[in-house]
Amino acid sequence: MSIMRTSDFDYDLPESFIAQKPVEPRDSSRLLVLDRIRGSIRHDTFHNVGEYLKPGDLLVLNQTRVIPARLYARKDTGGEIEILLLRKEDELIWECLVGGRGMSTGRVATLHDGLKAEVVEVLDGSRRRVRFAEPVESHFAEDGQVPLPPYIHRKLEDPERYQTVYAKTPGSAAAPTAGLHFTEQLLEHLRDRGVDIAYVTLHVGLDTFAPVTEDAPTDHKIHAEWCELDSAAAKRINDTKKAGGRIVAVGTTAVRTLESAADQVPRTEVNSAEGARAAVLPFAGHTSLYILPGYRFKVVDALITNFHLPKSTLLMLVSAFAGRETMLNAYEVAKHEGYRFFSFGDAMLII
């Protein structure tokens, strides 16, 4: 048996394939439909995604909302720094990326509107644990900017285009981009066709965009992200499974949330109230679930996703779902057909 290498998930992508702005309307993006069993590929438009879904299927969407996580501040020595909020730890303390020299423990910077931010702990690299003098959320309107991925070089005219139409719960540093293709009208159309919809929350961190630098993927330490699947969503998932419907995850964030919730179910227990073992249990907390080829999916039956960066944990996850060779072949077909890649790019439905 060959050893899995990070280089196994590399592919060449000229920069011209990276989408710099979203298409209008949202659901006019292209859709590559991949049958993971047969390896067959069809080309369509996202507006037609319902043609590949069935009555009784359950679409699971991540309702997180991107916060204006990029802040600019001035050090006590006068130099300007950038603070990028990654994860909220309590009302005042956040894990952040701090750009600028000399921000060691005890150093204080001041946001443009006067809010003080003190480094209380130096973490790895440019990560810092920062305590704000008061909740920073009240300063977003004046000081915050929505951070775009590093491969997008054009300013977004409308920041709402980096939010899904169903974004509800603030907390992400990056958008769950597979959901950017949906419009409210398309969601209503899917409901009319008998496709049910459930919502989960996973707050996306910027580590999502970080490539795996270790030679072996198993040596990589995946980022922890906070997620929640409430009791209502858990019941819908369990009822759908029991009735023979498919769970269609929208994005890798929904996959990680669903599979983390499945891990809460004791594999040997039977849910007496349901008369059968539950697929998931309600779950709220941090997940470090790292899905690599060889992983056995417990909940997800189909996946809507974008095209991911080379050597990324996200490409590894979709390769675990569809097969590495099948996935990389689909990417080559997508390049040949001129698909747009990454956050503002086109979509893929894996069934």
N, C-alpha and C positions, 0 to 999 in steps of 0.2 A: 504494500500500500504506500503510495507516494505521500510525502510530507507536504502539507499546504503551505504555500509561500505567498507573501503579499504581492509579489510580482505576478502571480497568477491572476490578479484582478486589475492589472494595468491595461490600458488601451490608449491609442493615440487620438487626441482630439485637438485639431487646429482651433485657435481662438475664435475664428469666424463662426463656429457652430454655437458659441455661448450666447444665449439670448440676452440682450441688454435692456429690453423693455417688454412689457406684456402685450399680448395681442388684444384687440377689441373686436367684438365683445369677448368676454372671458371664455365662453364655451366654443369659440371659433378656432381654438388651438387644435392641432392635429392629434390623432389618437392611433397608436400602434397597438393592435390587439394580438397578444401572444398566447397561443395554446401551449401550456408548459408540458403537456403529455406528448402531443404530436410534434411540437416544435414549429407548428405552422404560424404564419404571420398574415394579418390583414391590416389594411390602412383605411382609416376613417377620420371623421371629425368628432371632437369631444361631445358636441351637441347630440350625437347619436349613441352615446354610451348606453342608454337605456335599451338599445336593441340587443345588447349582450347580457343584460340582467333579466331575471325572471321574477314573476309574482311570488312573494314569499321570501325573496332574498332580503337581507338586512345590510344596509349601507352604514358603516360606522365612521363618523367624522370627528376630527379633533377640533374642539371649539375654542382652543387657546387663542389669545389675542396678543399680538406683538406690542410690547411697550416701547416708548421712546427712550431706549436704553443707552444711547450715546450722549454723554454729558461732557462739557468742557469746563475746566476749572483753572485757577491760577495758584501756583505754589506760593508759599510765604516768601520765597526768594524772587518772585516775579515772573517766573517762567510758566508758560501755559502747558497743561497736560490734558489728555483725554481719559475719561473714565467710562468704561463699558460695563454696564450691569449684567451679571451672568445669572446669579441665583440669590433670591431673598432668603435670609436665614432667620431674621426676626424683624420687628417693626423698624429697627434702625440699621441693622447690619446686613450688608450684601457682600457676596463674593464678586469681585470685579476683575477686569483687565485694566491695568493702569499704564498708559503710555507716557513715558517721560522718565528722566533720570532722578535718582535721589529720593524716591518715595519709599523710604524705609519705615519701620515701625515708629509710630509717634508723630510722623510728619503730617501736616495739615494742609489741605488745599481748599480754596473757596470758589464755589460756583459763581457764575456771573450775577446771580440774584442775591448773593450773600450767604448761601447755605454752606456751612462748614462740613468738610469730609476728612476724617482722620483715619490713617492706616493703623489698624490694630494688630495685624499679623501679615507677615510676608509669606506667601505660598510659593509654589514652583513658578519659575519664569517670571512673567509680568503679572501673575495673579496676586491679588491682595484681598485681604478681608478688611472692609472699609465700614466705619461707623459714621453715619450722618447725624447731624445735630437734631434733626427732626425727620419725620417720614419723607423720603425723597419724592414719593409719588405726587405730592402737592406742588412740586417744582417742575414736573414734566412739561406742562403747558408753556412755560417760559424758557426752560433750559434744555429740554430733551429733544433728541432727534431719533427717528426710526433708523436703526442700522441696517444697511443692505449688505449682502454677502460680498466678500472681497473681490470676486470676479465680475461684479457689476460696476461699471465705471461711469455710468450716466446717472444723473440725478433724476429721481422719480418725481414727475409733475404732481401726481396725486398720491400721497402716502397711503391712502385707503386701498390702492391696488396691490399693496403688499400685505393686505389682510384678506382672509376669506370672508365671504358675505355672511357667514354664520359665526364669525369670531365673537366671543362673548367674555371669556375669563382672562383678564390681563395677566401676563407673566412670562411671555416668550421673548427671547432675544433674536429669534428668527422665525419666519413663517413656516407652517406646515404646508409646503408649496403644492403638494398634490391636490389640495383643496381649492387652489386659486382658480381652477377651471370651472367651478360650479357657479351658476347664477341662481337667484331665487326662483326664476321661472323653470329652470331645468330641474331643480329639486322638487318643485310642485308637480312637474310632468312625471317624474319618477314615482312620486307618491300615487299619482293617478293610475299608473301602470301596476300598482300593487307592490312596489318596492318600499319596504319599511326603512326608517332612518333612526339611528341612535347616535348619541353624542358621548364622547369621552374627552378628557383633558390631559394633555401632556405638554408641559412648558419646555419649549425647544431651546437648547443652549447652543452657543456658537461652536462648540466642539463638534457639532454636526458636520461642519465644513472641513474639519481637520483630517488630513490624510493619515493613514497608518504608516509610520516611519520604520517600525520594527520589521526585520526580515520575515518573521513568522507572525501571522495575525494573532495567534494565541498568546503572544507576548504583549500585545497591546492592552492597555487599561482603558476600557470604555468609560465614557462620561456617565455620570448619574443624572437623571432628570426626574422631576416630580411629575407624577401622573395620578389620575383618578378615574375610576369606573364606578359610578354610583349604583344603588340597588335597582333603580328603574331600568338602566341600561343593561345591567347584568341579567335581569329577568327577560328582557327582549332577546338577548343573545341566547340564553338557555332555551327559551320558547322556540326560537327560530331553528336551533339545532335539533330540538326534539321533533319539530314538524318536518324536518328534512330540507330546510332552506339553507342557502349559503350565507356565510359571513363574509362580506366584501369590505375589506379595510381600505380606507382612503389614506394612503401615506404610510411610511415606515413608522411614524410616531404612533399611529393607531395600532399597527402591528405590535409594537413593543408594549403598549398599554394592555392590549387584549391578551397577549401571551403571558405577561406578568400577572394578570388577573387569573389566568388559568393555573398558574403555579401556586395559587392560594388554595386550590382544591386538593384535598388529600386524595391521592390516586386510588386508595383502597376503600374509601367511604362511599356510601350511597346516600343521596339526598332524599330522605324519606318523604319530605313534603312534596317533592316533584315526582317521586316514584322512579327516578333515574338519576345517575350521577350528573351533577351540574358541570357544564363546560367551564364556567367562570364563577368566581365569587366577587362581591364588591371589594374594591381595593383602592386605597389612597396612601401614597408614600413615594419614596424615591425608588427608581428602578435602575439597575445596572445590567439588565439583561443584554447579553452580547450574542447575537444570532449569526452563526457561521454555517457554511455548508456542513451537512450532517445533522443539523438541528431538526427535530421532529415537531412540526407545527400542531398545536392542540386545538386551535380555534379558527384561524384564518383559512378561508377556502379560496378566496380570490383577492387580488390586490390592484388598486389604482395607484400609480406612482409616477414620478418624473424620471428623467435620465440623470444618473448620479456621477459624481466625480470619480476619476480613476483612483484605485487603492483606498477607497473610503469604506467605512464600516457599513454605509448604506448600500453600496454596490455588493458587499459581501452578504448583506441580509437578503437582497432580492435574488442573489445567486443561490442562497440556501433555499429559497422558495421555488425557483424555476430551474435550477441547475446552472452551474457556472458557464459551461460551453454554450448552452441554449441562450443564456442571457447575453454573453459577449457576442454571439452571432447576431442576436437581435439588435445590439448596438451598432454593429457594422452595417446591417441593413438600414438602420435609422440614419446613419451618416450618408449612406449612398442615396437615400431618398430625401436628404436635406432637412431632416428634423432639427428642431431647435432644442438645445440642451440646458439643463440645470434649472434654477429657480423660476425664471420667467419663460421656460421652454415648453415643449410639448409634453404629452402624457402617454403613458403606457398602461394598458389593462392586461393583467396576467390572470388567465383563467385555467 
